[in-house]
């Protein structure tokens, strides 16, 4: 990038920078974005395939989850990174529909390429896409189905749809039941759901069917002393964020001990201090102690003698969930201990789970925090189940918050596509072309569902379109039977927010990539001390006429 001035070039960009302009820039960006979309496209739907990702250390992840795939892939290209952002946004907002969002964004760009070739200006395409996305949001509201928080059947179907195709087919009914129970338990009275309060504990061993829910908390620790009770009924629980051990002096003082009696007196004093701390704990009715810090050996002995079950070095996040589940307050200082801070649980027990001791806190009065134990034959199965459950939990939470869902199986996309074509005709002008492209792009979802199931996409689309033209708005693709069926009746439903968010973020990303007409990339930082090779072409440039 340079200008001529009296025969001498003036360099504006640093040597080695590259610049791509106009059509080339758009083609490059669109190609990169399409490549990302095609990477996850085959994972869409119940018959979608999985991806195996191997990182630099050789760790393997096998997954069907769009956002996991894109996060694990090492993506260089800046436009491709924007597509990953789409997936991340979708994941943060809704937890599911990441693949759909990326696939739609990729298709929007692919369609825009055709328009660019017909010399439609990018600004017009961008405007058309924005209009279409806004209209799509309005249309989605009209086809949404209301869900009441006590409609467990629908909630179960929503969990089912989110988990389909994620390797959990065999025990899906059991898992959906767990998901709905967990989410409805931690839901606040105003309908908000924070899925952080649902802890998923992964345990390899057993089969998927062995997955269960603990109506309370599960702590992956064991009691500190074998003399402590392994089971406590009617537990009074103390949560302590302070160490039950001898306090070392803050000041670096030196104690010189000259006789054995002095040493004994010193040790006795240390033991007395610890005993005093334990007595403060036993003075309350507490019979279970969860400690975030350490518990000294001597303290363990005294606690065991008092019949208190103690667990040490509990994670901060687990402490907070325990507080929610049992109603206890976390005490930060030994001196502040009192009866009012204790929480309650029907039973606290140490049990073995596939060979490891774990602490179960159950029968809580109002468990606003629960745990789900995920079991499976191998590590990869458990990890993928964990991802499927995360999606399902988030999705059920979203429906409880929004109280709206839509039919699945590509039904909303076919409906939107149809309505947007009608809308395009009413807009007219060049923007009409862009809106029509947007409408066509949405059909990539049913088309991909069909392709991934080995069906003929054209036949399926024709069948779906004719059903929607006849006014059957909830007809989608049943990939198992290979025909168009009413998805609402078939029980395939997704949260409304999955669709609204996916279309909004896909359109935004597509418009953003479309509007770029110039890519100016700085040179990669050169290795230091390159000697003469590192010099710009033409020797000591910028010194003409010295020959």
Buried (B, 14 or more C-beta within 10 A) or exposed (E): EEEEEEEEEEEEBEEEBEEBEEEEBBEBBBBBBBBBBEBBBBBBBBBBEBBEBEEEEEEEBBBBBBBBBBBBBEBEBBBBBBBBBBBBBBBEBBBBBBBBBBBBBBBBBBBBBEBBEEEBEBEBBBBBBBBBBEBBBEBBEEBBBEBEBEBBEBBBBBBBBBBBBBBBEEBBEBBBBBBBBBBBBBBEEEEEBEBEBBBBBBBBBBEBEBBBBBBBBBBBBBBBBEEBBBEBEEBBBBBBBBBBBBEEEEEEEEEEEEEEEEEEEEEEEBBEBBBEBBEBBBEBEBBBBBBBEBBBEBBBBBBBEBEBBBBBEBEEEBBBBBBBBBBBBBBEEBEEBEEEBBBBBBBBBBEEBEEEEBBBBBBBEEBBBBBBBBBBEEEBBBBBBBBBBBBBBBBBBBBBBBBBBBBBBBBBBBBBBBBBBEBBEEBEEBBBBBBBBBBBBBBBBBBBBBBBBEBEBEEBBEBBBEBBEEEBBBBBBBBEEBBBBBBBEBBBBBBBBBBBBBBBBBBBBBBBBBEBBEBEEEEEEEEEEEEEEEEEEEEEEEEEEEE
